[in-house]
Amino acid sequence: MPYVIGNESFSTKQEIIKKTQCILNKTADNQEVGGRDYDFLIALFRNHNEWEQKSENGYSKIITGKSLHGTRCFYLKTDIGLEDISFRHAIKCIKKLPVIDI
């Protein structure tokens, strides 16, 4: 499997998109993502090239909501407010695992 997010393996980035969209679709606006879905999203978001800046004010929750553009997205609940974070960009930043021949 070329991609690993948390403890889950995926053959393609499209599979990661599908799982992430499923989490987004089943979570109502302004609701907290919890449990394994939360763990998965944090592992995914750590691939985002702006993770350090987006999480620098700490984070306690992931919630869903509408963006300024009218699309649904994820937000990190930080000590100073909400920080939007793009799952699609995080997925673009994921690197494949190297294949090791034995």
N, C-alpha and C positions, 0 to 999 in steps of 0.2 A: 504494500500500500504506500503510495508516494506522499500522502499528507496525513499528519497526526495532529489533532486538536484535543488537548487534554489527554484522555485515555482512549479516544476514538480514532479509528483509521478510516480514511476516505480515499477512493480511487481517483476522484476528480474534484476540481474546485466547484463544479456544478452541484455535486452531492453536498458540499458544505453550504452552498447558497440555499439549496432546497431545505436542509435542516434548519438553517437560520431563519428563513422565511416562515417556516412552520412555527417556530417559537414566536416570531413577531405576530403572525396571524392569530395565534391562540391566546395572546395576551392583550387584553383590552387597553385602550389608551389610559395613561396615567396610572397603570397598575404595575406592581413590582414583579420582575421575573425572579423566580426562586428555584431552589433545589439544584438538580442536575443541569437544568437549562442555564441557570446563573453561572455555574461552574464552567460549562461549555463556552458561554459567551465571554467570560473573563479570559479563558485560555485563548480564544479567537482574537479578542481585542488586543492582547499583548503582542500580536503580530503587526498591529497598526504602526506605521512609521512615526506617528505623533503620540503614541501611547504615553510616553513620559510626560509630555506637556498636558495631555488631557486628564491624566490621573494625578498630577502633581499636588492638587488640593485635596487629596484623599478621595475615597469613594465608599459609599455605604450600600448603595443599591443600583440596580439597573432597572429603569422603567421605560415604557413605550409612550410614544406621543406623536403628534403631528409636527413636522418641520415647518419652517417658514415658507417652504415651497409647496406645502400641502401634502407631502408624502409622509408615510408612517416611518418612524425610525426609533432607534434606541438612544437613551440618554444615561450617562453616569450621573448619579446623585452625589454631588461633591459637598464639601464643607461650606462652599460659597454659592451653590446653586446647581443648575443642570448644565451638563456638558454633552453636546451631541457627539456621537461617534458612529462613523460609517462602517457597517459590517462588510459592505462590498469592497471598500478600500482595504480593510484589514485582510480580506481574502486575497486581494491582489498582491499584498505584501508577503504572503506565505511562501516559503521556499520548500521545494521538494526535498524529501529525505534522500540521501545518496543511496544508490544501489551498491551493495557490497557482494562481490563474487567470492564464493568460498571454494 
